[in-house]
Amino acid sequence: MVNSAQVLVAVAAIILIICVPYSRALNDGRKRLREASRTAQTPLGPIEYGVKGAGDPMLAIHGAGGGYDQGFFIAGTFAEGHRLVSPSRFGYLRTPVPEDPSIGAQADAHAALLDCLGIDKAIVMGASAGAPSAIELALRHSHRVRALILLVPRAYSPTEAVGVPLTVASNRWVLKIILAGSDFVYWLALHIARRSLVRFMGVPPDLEAKAPADERARVSELLQSILPLSDRVAGIQVDSDVRMEPLPLDRLDVPTLIITTKDDLFATLPAAAYTAKHVPGAKLIVFENGGHLFVGRRQELQDAVKNFIDSLPSDGTRARMNHSARKST
């Protein structure tokens, strides 16, 4: 027969086994974010950002579930030799949701951040749900964009919408967890439903399970970095409300590289192909596999981006080319 002392011991054990590691993970996540976080007071409101490295500026625009730290995570593999600037988009971490959280307003906020940092022009990288505002930045403020890099972009396609396939039951309940913004429930899912979270992130679980140990560790790091989820849920809601519309892509006049994979569970390939077809001179690279997180494709991704950047004309060369083009018309 179980007595009250045994019950108390069992409760204490549960607290030690579950609550202590959870609290440690949450506190570690918040400490990590505080250490690199900065805030720019712009005419469009406060914008959180982080800066790493030195060299030619690169603006890294994160996807859904991110923040400035995700921009570091994604662009860090190919940002060597650059001053990497990564903002937190509207609703993520310490950047508030303004009255107008539209994609166009996000693009204007990116330009305002560049103003505050004294950056005239930058290579702009937009990943996943960060791609729409990266494209809009190049359309609305083309003189600020030296080149545009779009990774597994959430973009317009007339045939297939980009996003989490909600026909999959596990994706539906993970989405409920995400939108609820519960740090504890998300942390618990990390430990008991990792495979479902991997699928929700757009990666085929079998592909990730067979990947090298360092790649699986990278996926785990990204999943873990979403804590604290509660500080990101407002931004996730902003992204969820976005409806992709066709843009005047033929007006983009910056060098553009688009990279995606055939097995991205978010189905970014049709949107990537449509964007590449309509952006003058755009280059499209499609990997056979890797899912939404380029699992097992890091080196190829790094090489592709580096080769693209190395091929860019200097600003002076580009200015002369544009001047010559104007004279010939």
C-alpha positions as CSV (number, residue, x, y, z in Angstrom):
1,M,0.0,0.0,0.0
2,V,1.4,3.4,-1.0
3,N,1.7,5.9,1.9
4,S,2.0,9.7,1.8
5,A,5.8,9.6,2.2
6,Q,6.1,7.5,-1.0
7,V,3.8,9.9,-2.9
8,L,6.0,12.9,-1.8
9,V,9.1,11.1,-2.9
10,A,7.6,10.3,-6.2
11,V,6.5,13.9,-6.7
12,A,9.9,15.2,-5.8
13,A,11.5,12.8,-8.3
14,I,9.2,14.1,-11.0
15,I,10.2,17.7,-10.2
16,L,13.9,16.8,-10.3
17,I,13.6,14.7,-13.5
18,I,11.4,17.1,-15.5
19,C,11.1,20.6,-14.0
20,V,14.8,21.2,-13.1
21,P,16.1,20.4,-16.7
22,Y,13.2,22.4,-18.2
23,S,14.0,25.5,-16.1
24,R,17.7,25.2,-16.9
25,A,17.0,24.9,-20.6
26,L,14.7,27.9,-20.5
27,N,17.1,30.0,-18.5
28,D,20.0,29.1,-20.7
29,G,18.0,30.1,-23.8
30,R,17.1,33.5,-22.3
31,K,20.7,34.1,-21.2
32,R,22.0,33.3,-24.7
33,L,19.6,35.7,-26.3
34,R,20.4,38.6,-23.9
35,E,24.1,38.3,-24.5
36,A,24.0,39.3,-28.2
37,S,20.8,41.3,-28.4
38,R,20.8,45.0,-29.3
39,T,18.0,47.4,-30.1
40,A,17.9,50.1,-32.7
41,Q,15.5,52.9,-32.1
42,T,14.3,53.6,-35.7
43,P,11.6,56.0,-37.0
44,L,9.5,52.9,-37.5
45,G,9.9,51.7,-33.9
46,P,12.4,49.6,-32.0
47,I,14.1,46.8,-33.9
48,E,16.1,44.1,-32.1
49,Y,19.2,42.9,-33.9
50,G,22.5,41.2,-33.5
51,V,25.9,41.8,-35.2
52,K,28.8,39.4,-35.8
53,G,32.0,39.6,-37.7
54,A,33.5,42.3,-39.9
55,G,33.7,43.1,-43.6
56,D,31.1,43.7,-46.3
57,P,27.6,43.9,-44.7
58,M,25.2,41.0,-45.0
59,L,21.6,41.2,-43.7
60,A,20.3,37.9,-42.6
61,I,16.5,37.7,-42.4
62,H,15.2,34.8,-40.4
63,G,12.2,32.5,-41.0
64,A,9.2,31.5,-38.9
65,G,10.0,30.6,-35.3
66,G,13.1,32.6,-35.4
67,G,14.6,35.8,-34.2
68,Y,18.0,37.4,-34.7
69,D,19.6,34.3,-33.3
70,Q,18.1,32.1,-36.1
71,G,19.6,34.5,-38.7
72,F,23.0,33.9,-37.1
73,F,22.4,30.1,-37.2
74,I,21.4,30.0,-40.9
75,A,23.8,32.5,-42.3
76,G,26.8,31.7,-40.1
77,T,28.0,28.9,-42.3
78,F,28.7,31.3,-45.2
79,A,29.1,34.7,-43.7
80,E,32.8,34.5,-43.1
81,G,34.4,37.8,-44.1
82,H,31.2,39.7,-43.7
83,R,29.6,42.0,-41.1
84,L,26.6,39.9,-40.4
85,V,23.5,41.8,-39.3
86,S,20.5,39.8,-38.2
87,P,17.2,41.5,-37.2
88,S,14.3,40.0,-35.2
89,R,11.3,40.5,-37.4
90,F,8.0,41.9,-36.1
91,G,6.8,40.0,-33.0
92,Y,9.9,38.0,-32.5
93,L,11.8,38.3,-29.3
94,R,12.2,42.0,-28.4
95,T,10.8,43.5,-31.7
96,P,7.2,44.5,-31.1
97,V,4.3,44.0,-33.5
98,P,3.5,47.4,-35.0
99,E,0.1,48.6,-36.2
100,D,1.0,47.6,-39.7
101,P,3.0,44.3,-39.7
102,S,2.7,43.8,-43.4
103,I,5.5,42.4,-45.5
104,G,6.1,45.8,-47.0
105,A,6.3,47.4,-43.6
106,Q,8.8,44.7,-42.6
107,A,10.9,45.6,-45.7
108,D,10.8,49.3,-44.7
109,A,11.9,48.3,-41.2
110,H,14.9,46.4,-42.6
111,A,15.9,49.6,-44.5
112,A,15.4,51.7,-41.4
113,L,17.8,49.3,-39.5
114,L,20.4,49.7,-42.2
115,D,20.0,53.5,-41.8
116,C,20.6,53.3,-38.0
117,L,23.7,51.2,-38.5
118,G,25.1,53.5,-41.2
119,I,25.0,50.7,-43.9
120,D,24.4,52.0,-47.4
121,K,24.1,48.6,-49.1
122,A,24.2,45.0,-48.1
123,I,23.9,41.5,-49.4
124,V,20.5,40.4,-48.3
125,M,19.7,36.8,-47.3
126,G,16.1,35.8,-46.7
127,A,15.3,32.3,-45.4
128,S,11.9,30.6,-45.6
129,A,9.4,33.1,-44.1
130,G,12.1,35.7,-44.2
131,A,12.1,35.6,-48.0
132,P,9.0,37.8,-48.6
133,S,10.4,40.9,-46.8
134,A,13.8,40.3,-48.4
135,I,12.2,40.4,-51.8
136,E,10.2,43.5,-50.9
137,L,13.3,45.2,-49.6
138,A,14.9,44.6,-53.0
139,L,11.8,46.0,-54.7
140,R,11.2,49.0,-52.5
141,H,14.8,49.9,-51.7
142,S,16.8,48.3,-54.5
143,H,19.7,50.8,-54.0
144,R,20.3,49.2,-50.5
145,V,20.6,45.7,-51.8
146,R,23.9,44.5,-53.4
147,A,22.6,41.0,-54.0
148,L,19.6,38.8,-53.0
149,I,19.9,35.3,-51.7
150,L,16.7,33.3,-51.0
151,L,16.9,30.0,-49.2
152,V,13.9,27.6,-49.3
153,P,11.7,30.7,-49.8
154,R,8.2,31.2,-48.8
155,A,7.1,32.9,-51.9
156,Y,4.2,33.1,-54.3
157,S,3.4,30.2,-56.6
158,P,0.2,30.0,-58.8
159,T,0.2,26.2,-58.4
160,E,1.1,25.3,-54.8
161,A,1.2,27.2,-51.6
162,V,4.3,27.0,-49.4
163,G,3.7,25.9,-45.8
164,V,3.3,23.1,-43.3
165,P,1.1,20.3,-44.7
166,L,-1.7,20.1,-42.3
167,T,-3.1,16.9,-43.8
168,V,-0.5,15.2,-41.6
169,A,-1.9,14.6,-38.1
170,S,1.3,15.2,-36.2
171,N,1.7,18.5,-37.9
172,R,-1.7,19.7,-36.7
173,W,-0.9,19.0,-33.1
174,V,2.6,20.4,-33.3
175,L,1.0,23.6,-34.8
176,K,-1.4,23.8,-31.8
177,I,1.6,23.6,-29.4
178,I,3.5,26.3,-31.3
179,L,0.6,28.7,-31.5
180,A,-0.2,28.1,-27.8
181,G,3.3,29.4,-27.0
182,S,3.8,27.0,-24.1
183,D,7.5,26.8,-23.3
184,F,7.0,23.7,-21.2
185,V,4.9,21.8,-23.6
186,Y,7.4,22.6,-26.4
187,W,10.3,21.5,-24.3
188,L,8.5,18.3,-23.5
189,A,7.9,17.6,-27.2
190,L,11.6,18.0,-27.8
191,H,12.2,15.0,-25.6
192,I,9.2,12.8,-26.5
193,A,8.3,13.7,-30.0
194,R,11.5,14.9,-31.7
195,R,10.6,13.0,-35.0
196,S,7.3,15.0,-35.2
197,L,9.1,18.3,-34.7
198,V,11.6,17.4,-37.4
199,R,8.8,16.7,-39.8
200,F,7.1,20.0,-38.7
201,M,10.3,21.8,-39.6
202,G,10.0,20.6,-43.2
203,V,12.5,17.8,-43.1
204,P,11.7,14.1,-43.9
205,P,12.3,12.3,-40.6
206,D,13.9,9.3,-42.2
207,L,16.4,11.6,-44.0
208,E,17.3,13.3,-40.7
209,A,17.5,10.0,-38.8
210,K,20.1,8.6,-41.3
211,A,22.1,11.8,-41.4
212,P,25.7,12.1,-39.9
213,A,25.8,12.8,-36.2
214,D,27.0,16.4,-36.7
215,E,24.0,17.1,-38.9
216,R,21.6,15.6,-36.4
217,A,23.2,17.7,-33.7
218,R,22.7,20.8,-35.9
219,V,19.0,20.0,-36.2
220,S,18.7,19.4,-32.5
221,E,20.5,22.8,-31.9
222,L,18.0,24.6,-34.1
223,L,15.0,22.9,-32.4
224,Q,16.4,23.7,-29.0
225,S,17.1,27.3,-29.9
226,I,13.3,28.0,-30.4
227,L,13.1,28.2,-26.6
228,P,11.8,30.5,-25.3
229,L,8.9,29.8,-27.7
230,S,6.7,32.3,-25.7
231,D,8.9,35.1,-26.9
232,R,8.4,34.2,-30.5
233,V,4.7,33.3,-30.7
234,A,3.6,36.8,-31.6
235,G,5.9,36.7,-34.7
236,I,4.7,33.3,-35.6
237,Q,1.2,34.6,-35.6
238,V,2.1,37.5,-37.8
239,D,3.7,35.0,-40.3
240,S,0.6,32.8,-40.1
241,D,-1.6,35.7,-41.2
242,V,0.5,36.5,-44.3
243,R,-1.1,35.5,-47.6
244,M,1.4,35.4,-50.5
245,E,0.4,37.5,-53.5
246,P,2.2,37.9,-56.8
247,L,4.8,40.6,-56.8
248,P,6.3,42.6,-59.7
249,L,9.4,40.3,-59.8
250,D,10.4,41.5,-63.3
251,R,11.3,44.8,-61.6
252,L,14.0,43.3,-59.5
253,D,17.4,44.5,-60.8
254,V,19.8,42.9,-58.3
255,P,21.8,39.7,-58.7
256,T,19.6,36.9,-57.2
257,L,20.4,33.4,-56.1
258,I,17.6,31.0,-55.0
259,I,18.3,27.6,-53.4
260,T,15.9,24.9,-52.4
261,T,15.5,21.1,-52.2
262,K,13.2,18.7,-54.0
263,D,12.1,17.0,-50.7
264,D,11.3,20.2,-48.7
265,L,8.1,19.2,-47.0
266,F,7.0,22.8,-47.1
267,A,6.9,22.5,-50.9
268,T,9.1,25.5,-51.6
269,L,10.3,24.2,-55.0
270,P,7.3,25.5,-57.1
271,A,7.6,29.0,-55.5
272,A,11.4,29.0,-55.9
273,A,11.1,28.0,-59.6
274,Y,8.3,30.6,-60.2
275,T,10.4,33.4,-58.6
276,A,13.6,32.4,-60.5
277,K,11.6,32.4,-63.8
278,H,10.3,35.9,-63.2
279,V,13.4,37.6,-61.7
280,P,15.7,38.8,-64.5
281,G,18.9,36.8,-64.5
282,A,18.1,34.9,-61.3
283,K,20.0,31.7,-60.7
284,L,18.1,28.7,-59.2
285,I,19.9,25.8,-57.5
286,V,17.8,22.7,-56.5
287,F,19.3,20.0,-54.3
288,E,18.0,16.5,-54.7
289,N,17.3,16.2,-50.9
290,G,18.0,17.9,-47.6
291,G,14.5,19.1,-46.7
292,H,13.8,22.6,-45.4
293,L,16.9,22.7,-43.3
294,F,19.4,21.5,-46.0
295,V,20.2,18.4,-43.9
296,G,23.4,16.9,-45.3
297,R,23.9,19.7,-47.7
298,R,25.7,22.3,-45.6
299,Q,28.9,22.2,-47.6
300,E,27.2,22.4,-50.9
301,L,25.0,25.3,-49.6
302,Q,28.1,27.1,-48.4
303,D,30.0,26.6,-51.6
304,A,27.0,27.7,-53.8
305,V,26.5,30.9,-51.8
306,K,30.3,31.6,-51.7
307,N,30.6,31.2,-55.4
308,F,27.7,33.5,-56.0
309,I,29.1,36.2,-53.7
310,D,32.5,35.8,-55.3
311,S,31.0,36.4,-58.7
312,L,29.3,39.6,-57.8
313,P,30.6,42.8,-59.5
314,S,32.0,45.5,-57.3
315,D,29.6,48.4,-56.6
316,G,31.6,50.6,-58.9
317,T,31.5,48.0,-61.8
318,R,27.7,47.6,-61.4
319,A,27.2,51.4,-61.4
320,R,29.1,51.7,-64.6
321,M,27.2,48.8,-66.1
322,N,23.8,50.4,-65.2
323,H,25.0,53.8,-66.6
324,S,26.0,52.1,-69.9
325,A,22.6,50.3,-70.0
326,R,20.8,53.6,-69.5
327,K,22.8,55.3,-72.2
328,S,22.1,52.6,-74.7
329,T,18.3,52.9,-74.3
